[in-house]
Amino acid sequence: MSGDIIEPKILKGFRDFLPEDEGTRKKIQRRLEDTFESFGFVPIDTPVLEYAEVLLGKGGGETDKQVYRFLDNGKRDVSMRFDLTVPFARYVAAHLSELYLPFKRYHIAKVWRGENTQRGRYREFMQCDFDIVGVDSASADFEILDIMRTSMRQIGVEDFTIHLSHRGLLNRFLRVLGLENRSVEVLRAVDKIPKMGKDEILVLLSDLAGREKAKDILAFTEPEKTNGETLTKIENLSGGPSPESERLRIVFSCAEETGMIGDLLLNPGITRGLDYYTGIVFETFLTALPGLGSVCSGGRYNNLASLYTPREIPGVGSSIGLDRLLAGLEELDKLRSAQPQAHVIIMNLDENLTGYYHNLASELRKGGLGCEVYHEKKKLGQQFNYAEKKHIPLAVICGEEERSAGVVTLKNLVDRQSYEGIKPGELVGRVRELLPA
């Protein structure tokens, strides 16, 4: 018989989540949803599977290699979404007549990439995207940065820096160097500086542009002492004042006005590897874990929807890599466990009182409290053990004697103190008094 048992294994890069871990993720997800909605963003969803030609049209060569792609039962060439931005571009083009512009959406869902697994990086992972489409302005660019900052603070992350740059300025600089026809290769090479180091990238860029121009490119990507000095440098190297440098100046002015300037670093080495970005780009790093990589990244992509519609629909957005962020917070011991789903458990002393127990639970829920009923009559020690494993702080104890007297006993499972003679109508108030702050 043992030979028929299937080993309960999962694929590399995929994970199960036990209740406490998933509860923590859900709690953070709810905080993010509240944050997005406070800025006027609305939720959407898209299918996991799309036609391969829809997903792969703008992802870029390296991304294409990571996509889960196969023929379905109808022999259709399909792929699993590798991010939430490309499906969103398809979504906007498909529903353009039904949407109002500018359209501000958020989307929290799983995506899949067949890449090498490493710390905080998996093949199935959750992304939290927020985008504004239908407007190309510094105000929209800044609002995305503001949401990035606010989201980090709302989930308890205080020590971080948002690195930003503008692809257009690097492209202008490459035109000055006569390398505009190699811009895609240069952008991808610069994007790998944090992973490969400047020495290796110098070799790579030298093969593309020659050693002297490679040195010039690396010098361009180096931040100066202040954001203002960096902006002046890259503006001059890219041919002087331009719409791109002016866009950055307005964004930094907004950051100054809102007290956000200390969270921003103008880093010309930030390019983002995906081909669809056209303007401002940004990445967020935890100060204590710079090697973890960016936990919130994005940028402007004014041409993405052009693959699906002739209408020009500018957009800007960002994505929080929830799994990588959680891995970082856990490493820093800053990951707070989720609160228990139930505040109270009703112990089962008499199965003849099952209906009464459920009525008590219903009244507690009406009072805004989480409550569950223990479903079998077992020893109280077993029931208490169950409650403690679920971190439920309070228990209601009621047998036939209490039922006849019209009272219940409330027990604090943290300090073991009992409160007898509580009338059911008083129960909600007494529970609220005893709940931990």
Helices and strands as residue ranges (DSSP letters): G 2-4, H 19-38, E 42-43, E 49-51, H 52-55, H 61-66, E 69-71, E 77-80, H 85-94, G 96-98, E 103-112, E 124-133, H 138-154, E 160-166, H 167-176, G 180-182, H 183-191, H 193-196, H 198-209, H 211-220, H 227-237, H 243-257, G 261-263, E 264-266, E 280-286, G 290-292, E 296-300, G 304-307, E 315-321, H 322-331, E 344-346, G 351-353, H 354-366, E 371-373, H 380-389, E 394-397, H 400-405, E 408-412, E 418-422, G 424-426, H 427-434
